[in-house]
Amino acid sequence: MTDWRAVRRLVPEVLSALVRRHGHFDACEDAVQEALLAAAAQWPVQGWPDNPKAWLVTVASRRLTDQLRSNAARRRREEAEAARTPPPLDGADFGDAGSPPARDDTLTLLFLCCHPALSPASQVALTLRAVGGLSTAEIAGAFLVPEATMAQRISRAKQRIKAAGATFELPPRAEHARRLGVVVHVLYLIFNEGYTATSGTQLVRAELTAEAIRLARQLHRVVPGNSEVAGLLALMLLTDARRPARTAPDGSLVPLSDQDRTLWNADAIAEGVALVTRALSTGPLGPYQLQAAIAAVHDEAPTAEATDWPQILALYALLERVAPNPMATLNRAVALAMVQGPAAGLAVLDTLSTDDRIAASHHLLSVRAHLLEMAGDHDAARAGYREAARRTTSEPERRHLLTRAARLG
């Protein structure tokens, strides 16, 4: 193993090994990050170890022991922990670098990072740090905040977990489904922020979409029978498959209807379709499966004109019943306009004008402008595009909306 991306994939296993033995999630997470820094400094000079995972566990354990010993207020308990026999480097827990771990703690670690005591933003940040292995600087860069701000957010998250008395174990069975839902939602948020960055000069942050897909794959391996986890992975694959065609060479946004579909990732589409097909036939119906089914209809259409809009409309109507939210209604309005005409879609948008969750959003304004353009009201559409451009914090979206406005004269 000489690939730093492969080393990053070891982070959850190394962190899980330490937390399982010592507790102290916050201290263990810091020790793992210090071990990664040590590896980055030493391995290029001294050579890569035969067993990178065992090396990281050993170094992180030593750092943790040193940290625990240095805390005078907890010296007695920490010295007792430090005196424990260190874990073997080639035993059942670690194995060699190419072998799968004897137990998969990915789900437990995800649950811990998505503890209900944390805010959604903190859950995302801590998941990327502890499970994804991203550095604080990488996470700060992805969310366009100073590194110091992100470091404080992660530090507060670990303190909250500690204060809540969380332990490295799965939640009680009665809470399992609800807590798993939080984990799935956090991965969904990470993917969405990567696929359409909410602010900044880039439309897509590929490192976030890739990390979300990787974590969703891990979660799917841990709970292969969960149809919503399968639906989430399918949704990510089917959506990310279009990424190569989604931006022009200058970084500008290319809408779905104008994309070169020969650039779409056919393998990802095939995998996503297979996943969602199995999920829909084996488990209770959920919102991620339905969104994946909608994405599959788009991806399987050879051209934009061949899109099965009546089927998409039916799926959005079902999604609204299963998981009502304004974005589902917004998308249903678009599908309805494609089936019955723009007036029908605009009537649905009118119902959202008093919904505080979306009334001030540039998404509602841009969709309304699009349907007004379809209806031939170019003056109103142009004004709508300009107002939507004023409200968005994404530079590529702003440029796209202003271009749409300019085309209307």
C-alpha positions as CSV (number, residue, x, y, z in Angstrom):
1,M,0.0,0.0,0.0
2,T,1.6,3.3,-1.1
3,D,-1.6,5.3,-1.8
4,W,-2.7,8.0,0.7
5,R,-6.3,7.6,-0.4
6,A,-6.1,4.0,0.9
7,V,-4.5,5.2,4.1
8,R,-7.5,7.6,4.5
9,R,-9.8,4.6,4.3
10,L,-8.1,3.1,7.3
11,V,-9.1,6.0,9.5
12,P,-12.4,4.6,10.7
13,E,-10.8,1.3,11.6
14,V,-7.9,2.9,13.5
15,L,-10.2,5.2,15.3
16,S,-12.6,2.5,16.2
17,A,-9.8,0.3,17.6
18,L,-8.7,3.1,19.9
19,V,-12.2,4.1,21.1
20,R,-13.2,0.5,21.7
21,R,-10.2,0.0,24.0
22,H,-9.9,3.4,25.7
23,G,-13.1,5.3,25.3
24,H,-12.4,9.1,25.1
25,F,-13.7,9.6,21.6
26,D,-12.3,13.2,21.5
27,A,-8.8,12.2,22.7
28,C,-8.7,9.2,20.4
29,E,-9.7,11.2,17.4
30,D,-7.0,13.7,18.1
31,A,-4.5,10.9,18.5
32,V,-5.4,9.4,15.2
33,Q,-5.0,12.8,13.4
34,E,-1.5,13.1,15.1
35,A,-0.6,9.7,13.9
36,L,-1.6,10.6,10.3
37,L,0.5,13.7,10.5
38,A,3.4,11.6,11.7
39,A,2.9,9.2,8.9
40,A,2.9,12.0,6.3
41,A,6.2,13.2,7.7
42,Q,8.0,9.9,8.2
43,W,6.8,7.5,5.6
44,P,8.1,9.4,2.5
45,V,11.5,9.5,4.2
46,Q,11.8,6.2,6.1
47,G,9.7,4.1,3.7
48,W,6.1,2.8,4.1
49,P,5.5,0.2,6.8
50,D,4.5,-3.3,5.9
51,N,1.3,-2.9,7.9
52,P,0.2,0.8,7.7
53,K,-2.9,0.1,9.9
54,A,-0.9,-1.5,12.7
55,W,1.6,1.4,12.5
56,L,-1.1,4.0,12.8
57,V,-2.8,2.1,15.7
58,T,0.5,1.8,17.6
59,V,1.5,5.4,17.1
60,A,-2.0,6.7,17.9
61,S,-2.1,4.5,21.0
62,R,1.2,6.0,22.2
63,R,0.1,9.5,21.6
64,L,-3.1,8.8,23.4
65,T,-1.3,7.3,26.4
66,D,1.0,10.3,26.6
67,Q,-2.0,12.6,26.5
68,L,-3.8,10.7,29.2
69,R,-0.8,10.6,31.4
70,S,-0.3,14.4,31.1
71,N,-3.7,15.2,32.4
72,A,-3.1,15.6,36.1
73,A,-6.7,15.9,37.1
74,R,-7.4,12.4,35.8
75,R,-4.0,10.9,36.4
76,R,-5.1,7.9,38.4
77,R,-7.7,6.7,35.9
78,E,-5.6,7.5,32.9
79,E,-2.5,5.8,34.3
80,A,-4.6,2.7,34.8
81,E,-5.8,2.9,31.2
82,A,-2.3,3.5,30.0
83,A,-1.0,0.4,31.8
84,R,-3.3,-1.8,29.8
85,T,-1.5,-4.3,27.5
86,P,-1.1,-2.6,24.1
87,P,-3.0,-4.3,21.3
88,P,-1.1,-6.8,19.2
89,L,0.0,-5.6,15.8
90,D,-1.1,-8.7,13.9
91,G,-3.9,-10.1,16.0
92,A,-7.6,-10.7,15.2
93,D,-8.4,-7.0,15.6
94,F,-5.9,-5.7,13.1
95,G,-4.7,-8.4,10.7
96,D,-2.4,-7.4,7.8
97,A,-2.9,-4.3,5.8
98,G,-4.7,-6.1,3.0
99,S,-7.1,-8.1,5.2
100,P,-10.6,-6.9,6.1
101,P,-11.1,-6.1,9.8
102,A,-12.5,-8.8,12.1
103,R,-15.3,-6.5,13.0
104,D,-16.7,-3.5,11.1
105,D,-17.2,-0.5,13.3
106,T,-18.1,1.9,10.6
107,L,-21.8,2.0,11.6
108,T,-21.0,2.5,15.3
109,L,-18.6,5.3,14.4
110,L,-21.2,7.0,12.1
111,F,-23.8,6.8,14.9
112,L,-21.3,8.4,17.3
113,C,-20.6,11.2,14.8
114,C,-24.3,11.7,14.2
115,H,-25.2,11.9,17.9
116,P,-28.5,13.7,18.4
117,A,-26.8,16.2,20.8
118,L,-25.0,17.7,17.8
119,S,-26.3,20.2,15.2
120,P,-26.6,19.0,11.6
121,A,-23.6,21.1,10.7
122,S,-21.5,19.6,13.5
123,Q,-22.6,16.1,12.5
124,V,-21.4,16.6,8.9
125,A,-18.1,18.1,10.0
126,L,-17.4,15.4,12.5
127,T,-18.3,12.6,10.1
128,L,-16.0,14.0,7.5
129,R,-13.2,14.3,10.0
130,A,-13.5,11.0,12.0
131,V,-15.0,8.7,9.4
132,G,-13.9,10.3,6.1
133,G,-10.4,11.1,7.4
134,L,-10.4,14.6,5.9
135,S,-8.2,17.2,7.6
136,T,-9.7,20.2,9.3
137,A,-8.3,22.4,6.6
138,E,-9.9,20.2,3.8
139,I,-13.3,20.4,5.6
140,A,-13.0,24.2,6.1
141,G,-12.1,24.6,2.5
142,A,-15.1,22.6,1.3
143,F,-17.5,24.7,3.4
144,L,-15.7,28.0,2.8
145,V,-15.1,28.9,6.4
146,P,-11.8,29.6,8.1
147,E,-9.8,26.6,9.3
148,A,-9.9,28.0,12.9
149,T,-13.7,28.2,12.7
150,M,-14.0,24.6,11.6
151,A,-11.5,23.5,14.2
152,Q,-13.7,25.1,16.9
153,R,-16.8,23.5,15.4
154,I,-15.2,20.0,15.5
155,S,-13.8,20.6,19.0
156,R,-17.3,21.7,20.3
157,A,-18.8,18.6,18.7
158,K,-16.4,16.3,20.5
159,Q,-17.1,18.1,23.8
160,R,-20.8,17.7,23.3
161,I,-20.5,14.0,22.6
162,K,-18.4,13.7,25.8
163,A,-20.9,15.7,27.8
164,A,-23.7,13.6,26.6
165,G,-22.0,10.5,28.0
166,A,-22.0,8.8,24.6
167,T,-20.2,5.4,24.4
168,F,-18.7,3.5,21.5
169,E,-21.6,1.2,20.9
170,L,-24.7,1.1,18.8
171,P,-27.8,2.9,20.3
172,P,-30.5,0.8,21.9
173,R,-32.6,-1.2,19.4
174,A,-35.6,1.1,20.0
175,E,-33.5,4.1,18.8
176,H,-31.8,2.2,16.0
177,A,-34.1,3.1,13.1
178,R,-34.3,6.8,14.0
179,R,-30.6,7.2,14.6
180,L,-29.8,5.4,11.3
181,G,-32.1,7.9,9.6
182,V,-29.9,10.7,11.0
183,V,-26.8,9.0,9.6
184,V,-28.3,8.6,6.2
185,H,-29.4,12.2,6.2
186,V,-25.9,13.4,7.1
187,L,-24.4,11.5,4.2
188,Y,-27.2,13.0,1.9
189,L,-26.2,16.5,3.1
190,I,-22.6,15.9,2.4
191,F,-23.3,14.6,-1.1
192,N,-25.6,17.5,-1.9
193,E,-23.1,20.1,-0.7
194,G,-20.5,18.5,-3.0
195,Y,-22.8,18.2,-6.0
196,T,-24.2,21.7,-5.8
197,A,-22.1,23.9,-3.5
198,T,-24.2,26.4,-1.7
199,S,-21.7,29.2,-2.1
200,G,-18.4,30.0,-3.7
201,T,-16.9,30.0,-7.2
202,Q,-17.2,26.2,-7.9
203,L,-20.4,24.5,-8.7
204,V,-19.2,21.0,-7.8
205,R,-16.9,19.9,-5.0
206,A,-15.9,16.4,-6.2
207,E,-14.0,15.5,-3.0
208,L,-17.2,15.8,-1.1
209,T,-19.3,13.8,-3.5
210,A,-16.7,11.1,-3.7
211,E,-16.4,10.9,0.1
212,A,-20.2,10.7,0.5
213,I,-20.4,7.8,-2.0
214,R,-17.5,6.0,-0.3
215,L,-19.2,6.3,3.1
216,A,-22.6,5.3,1.7
217,R,-20.9,2.2,0.2
218,Q,-19.5,1.3,3.6
219,L,-22.9,1.8,5.3
220,H,-24.6,-0.3,2.7
221,R,-22.1,-3.1,3.4
222,V,-22.8,-2.9,7.1
223,V,-26.6,-2.9,6.6
224,P,-27.2,-4.5,3.2
225,G,-30.8,-5.2,3.9
226,N,-31.8,-1.6,4.6
227,S,-33.7,-0.5,1.5
228,E,-33.3,3.3,2.2
229,V,-29.5,3.0,2.6
230,A,-29.5,1.2,-0.8
231,G,-31.7,3.9,-2.1
232,L,-29.4,6.6,-0.9
233,L,-26.4,4.9,-2.5
234,A,-28.3,4.5,-5.8
235,L,-29.4,8.2,-5.7
236,M,-25.8,9.3,-5.3
237,L,-24.5,7.1,-8.1
238,L,-27.3,8.0,-10.5
239,T,-26.9,11.7,-9.8
240,D,-23.1,11.8,-9.8
241,A,-23.1,9.9,-13.1
242,R,-24.1,13.2,-14.8
243,R,-21.3,15.2,-13.2
244,P,-18.9,15.0,-16.2
245,A,-21.5,16.8,-18.4
246,R,-22.8,19.2,-15.8
247,T,-20.2,22.0,-16.2
248,A,-18.7,23.6,-19.4
249,P,-14.9,23.9,-19.8
250,D,-15.2,27.4,-18.3
251,G,-16.9,26.0,-15.1
252,S,-20.4,27.3,-16.0
253,L,-23.5,25.3,-15.3
254,V,-25.0,23.1,-18.0
255,P,-28.7,22.3,-17.3
256,L,-29.8,18.7,-17.5
257,S,-31.7,19.3,-20.8
258,D,-28.6,20.6,-22.5
259,Q,-26.1,18.0,-21.3
260,D,-24.1,15.7,-23.5
261,R,-25.4,12.4,-22.3
262,T,-22.5,10.5,-23.9
263,L,-20.4,11.9,-21.2
264,W,-22.5,10.4,-18.4
265,N,-21.0,7.5,-16.5
266,A,-22.8,4.4,-17.9
267,D,-21.3,2.0,-15.2
268,A,-22.5,4.2,-12.4
269,I,-26.0,4.4,-13.9
270,A,-26.2,0.6,-14.3
271,E,-25.1,0.1,-10.7
272,G,-27.6,2.7,-9.5
273,V,-30.5,1.3,-11.5
274,A,-29.8,-2.2,-10.2
275,L,-29.6,-1.0,-6.6
276,V,-32.8,1.0,-6.7
277,T,-34.6,-1.8,-8.5
278,R,-33.8,-4.3,-5.8
279,A,-34.5,-1.8,-3.0
280,L,-38.0,-1.0,-4.4
281,S,-38.9,-4.6,-4.5
282,T,-37.6,-5.7,-1.1
283,G,-38.1,-3.0,1.5
284,P,-40.7,-0.5,2.7
285,L,-40.9,2.5,0.4
286,G,-38.9,5.6,1.4
287,P,-37.9,9.0,0.1
288,Y,-34.4,8.0,-0.9
289,Q,-35.6,5.2,-3.0
290,L,-38.2,7.4,-4.7
291,Q,-35.6,10.1,-5.4
292,A,-33.3,7.4,-6.9
293,A,-36.1,6.1,-9.0
294,I,-36.7,9.7,-10.4
295,A,-33.0,10.0,-11.1
296,A,-33.0,6.6,-12.9
297,V,-35.8,7.8,-15.2
298,H,-33.8,10.8,-16.2
299,D,-30.6,8.8,-16.6
300,E,-32.2,6.1,-18.8
301,A,-33.7,8.6,-21.2
302,P,-31.5,8.7,-24.3
303,T,-32.4,12.4,-25.0
304,A,-34.0,15.1,-22.9
305,E,-37.0,15.0,-25.3
306,A,-37.4,11.2,-24.5
307,T,-37.7,11.8,-20.8
308,D,-40.8,10.0,-19.3
309,W,-42.2,13.1,-17.6
310,P,-45.6,11.4,-16.7
311,Q,-43.7,8.7,-14.7
312,I,-41.5,11.4,-13.0
313,L,-44.7,13.4,-12.1
314,A,-46.2,10.3,-10.5
315,L,-43.0,9.6,-8.6
316,Y,-42.9,13.2,-7.2
317,A,-46.5,13.0,-6.2
318,L,-45.7,9.8,-4.3
319,L,-42.6,11.4,-2.8
320,E,-44.8,14.3,-1.5
321,R,-47.1,11.8,0.3
322,V,-44.2,9.7,1.7
323,A,-42.0,12.7,2.8
324,P,-43.7,16.0,2.2
325,N,-41.3,19.0,1.8
326,P,-41.3,22.1,-0.3
327,M,-38.4,20.9,-2.5
328,A,-40.5,17.9,-3.5
329,T,-43.4,20.2,-4.3
330,L,-41.1,22.5,-6.3
331,N,-39.9,19.6,-8.4
332,R,-43.4,18.3,-8.9
333,A,-44.4,21.7,-10.3
334,V,-41.7,21.4,-12.9
335,A,-42.8,17.8,-13.9
336,L,-46.4,19.0,-14.0
337,A,-45.4,21.8,-16.3
338,M,-43.7,19.3,-18.6
339,V,-46.8,17.2,-18.7
340,Q,-49.7,19.6,-18.6
341,G,-48.1,23.0,-19.5
342,P,-46.5,25.8,-17.6
343,A,-49.8,27.3,-16.2
344,A,-50.4,24.1,-14.2
345,G,-46.9,24.2,-12.8
346,L,-47.2,27.9,-11.9
347,A,-50.4,27.2,-10.0
348,V,-48.5,24.7,-7.8
349,L,-45.7,27.3,-7.2
350,D,-48.3,29.7,-5.9
351,T,-48.9,27.3,-3.0
352,L,-45.3,27.7,-2.0
353,S,-45.2,31.5,-1.8
354,T,-46.3,31.4,1.8
355,D,-44.1,28.6,2.9
356,D,-41.3,30.2,4.9
357,R,-39.0,27.2,4.3
358,I,-38.7,28.1,0.6
359,A,-40.5,31.4,-0.1
360,A,-37.3,33.5,0.0
361,S,-35.1,30.9,-1.8
362,H,-33.6,31.5,-5.2
363,H,-34.7,28.0,-6.1
364,L,-38.4,29.0,-6.1
365,L,-37.6,32.2,-8.0
366,S,-35.6,30.4,-10.7
367,V,-38.2,27.7,-11.2
368,R,-40.9,30.3,-11.5
369,A,-38.9,32.3,-14.0
370,H,-38.3,29.1,-16.0
371,L,-42.0,28.3,-16.2
372,L,-42.8,31.9,-17.0
373,E,-40.3,31.6,-19.9
374,M,-42.1,28.4,-21.0
375,A,-45.4,30.4,-20.9
376,G,-44.0,33.1,-23.1
377,D,-44.0,35.9,-20.4
378,H,-40.4,36.9,-21.1
379,D,-40.5,40.2,-19.2
380,A,-41.6,38.5,-15.9
381,A,-39.2,35.6,-16.6
382,R,-36.3,38.0,-17.1
383,A,-37.0,39.8,-13.8
384,G,-37.4,36.5,-12.0
385,Y,-34.0,35.2,-13.2
386,R,-32.3,38.4,-12.2
387,E,-33.9,38.3,-8.7
388,A,-32.9,34.7,-8.3
389,A,-29.3,35.6,-9.3
390,R,-29.3,38.3,-6.7
391,R,-30.3,35.8,-4.0
392,T,-28.0,32.9,-4.7
393,T,-24.6,32.6,-3.1
394,S,-23.2,30.3,-5.7
395,E,-21.2,32.1,-8.4
396,P,-21.8,29.5,-11.2
397,E,-25.6,29.5,-10.5
398,R,-25.6,33.3,-10.5
399,R,-23.8,33.5,-13.9
400,H,-26.2,30.9,-15.3
401,L,-29.3,32.8,-14.1
402,L,-28.0,36.1,-15.5
403,T,-27.3,34.4,-18.8
404,R,-30.8,33.1,-19.0
405,A,-32.1,36.6,-18.3
406,A,-29.9,38.1,-21.0
407,R,-31.1,35.6,-23.6
408,L,-34.6,37.0,-23.1
409,G,-33.6,40.5,-24.3
